[in-house]
């Protein structure tokens, strides 16, 4: 598979990825929030095209998508990871891991300092994520505090980057 930047022609395939990947969390057949979130992020100032990636099979079929967008810690730049989605029949085959490694590598190459996410404590630590509180980072929504609120320091990380993390505005409309 090839991991590459998202292109404008990929929008429908990316919607289908998130629709399928998150269908199990929306059993009432409503549109998964992640589909609208990606559209809202694309339209926001937080969108970072260089950090929005897809997994493409040799046939040209897209099987996964991830985006990193601009957030901040106490007013200083940081990244928010998510959503990340993989087609159900390609989950547990390395697509998600490849997307994560590529996204983190790209962010590191751009001298970003920190990536923050709300996610599964059994999955993200394999990519170097730790409880964000361990790095002195707290969420701005009290309900998000705890082990699921995670952060990954990158090579350019300055340990003085501490404080309250704020996601891009579209995350708060969920």
N, C-alpha and C positions, 0 to 999 in steps of 0.2 A: 504494500500500500504506500501511497504518497501522502505526506502531510504538507499542505500548502495553505496559503492565504485564501480566505473567502473571497469570492468574486461576485459581482452583482447578479450574474446569471444563476448563482447557487441558491438564491433566496427560497424558492419553492422546495428544493430538496432539503434545505436546512429546516424549514418548517415541518416537513414530513418526518425528519429525524427526531425532532423534539416532540412532535405529536405522538409518534410511536414509542419513544423512550419513556415518556411520562404518562402514557395512557393508563397505567396501573394506579397512578396516584389521583386520577380523575375518573373514577369508575362511573360517574353519572353521565359520561359521554360529552361533557363540556370540553371546550378547548383547553388544553393544559396551559397554565400561566406562563410557562417558559417560552411558548411560541410568541405571545405578545410581548414578553419581556425583551426578547432579542430584537424585535421590531422597534420597541421604545428605546432601547440602548443605541441601536443604529442611528436613530434620529436625534440622539442627545450629544452634548459636547464631550461626554465621557468616552465615546466610541474611539477605539484605537485599531484601525484597520490592520496594522502590522502584527497585532496580537490577537487576531481573530482567525482561527484555523479550521480546516476541514480535513477529514481522512477520506482519500479517494482511492478506490480499487482500480486495478489495471483496466477494467472495463469502462471506467469513467463514473461508476456509481459512487455517490457519497454515502459513507456509512457512519460518520461521526462529525461532531462540531463542538468547538469550545471557544469562549471569548474571555478575554481579560479587558477590563474597562477601568477608567481612571476613578479612583476613590481617593481618600486622604486620611491621614492620621494627624490629628491636631493641626490641620491646615497644610500639612506637607504631603507631597504626592506619594501615593501607594496604589496598588492594583487590587481590584476585586475580580475573583475568578467565578465564572458561571454566567449562564448555565453551561454545563457540559452534557452532551447527549450522544448516545450510540444506539443504532438500530438494534432492537431486541435480539435478532438472530446473529448479531456480531458482538454482542456483549460477552465478556469473559474470553475473548480471543486476542486481546492485546491492543485493540483499537483505542480504548480509553486511556490506557497507559501511554501509548505512543503520542496521543494528543496532549496529555499532561506533560510528558517530557519535552515535547516540542514547544509548548507554550511557555513552560518555565525556562527553557534554554533561550528562547527568543527574548523573553523579558530580561533575563540575565545579560544577554548580549547588548541590550539597550540601556544597561546600567540602572535598571529599576532596582529598588531596594527591598520591597516587601510585597507579597501576595497574600490576600486575606480571603477566606471563604467560610461559609456555613456548610458543613458537610459531614458525611459518615466517618466516625472515628475509627472504623475498621479498614477504610480504604485510603484516605489521604495521607496518613503518616508514612506510608511507603514511599511517598514523594518528598519527604522531609518536612511535612507540616506538623506543627506542634500546637498545643493549646495557645491561642494568641496571648493569653495572660502571661505565659512564660516569657514573652518578648515585650511585655509592658503595654500591650494593645488591648483595648476594651471596646465592646460594641456600643453604639449610641442607643440601642434598643435593649432594655434590661432583659427581656425574654430571650435574647440571643446569647447571653452570657453562659459560659459553661464549656464543656469539652468539644462541642460541635463547632464552636467559633474558633477557627484555626488560622494560623499564619505560617508562611514560609519565608525565611530570610534569604535573600539572594546575595551574591558576592559583594555587591556595592552597599549592602546594608550598613547603616550607621546605627549603633546601639542607642543613640539619643533619640531615634525615631520611636517615640512612645506617646501614648495618650489614646484618645477616643478615635476609632475608625468610623468613617462615614462612607457608605456606599453611594454610587451614583443615584440620582433622584428616581429613576424608574424602578429600582428595587423597592422603594417605599410604597409604590402603588399596587403591589401584589396583594 
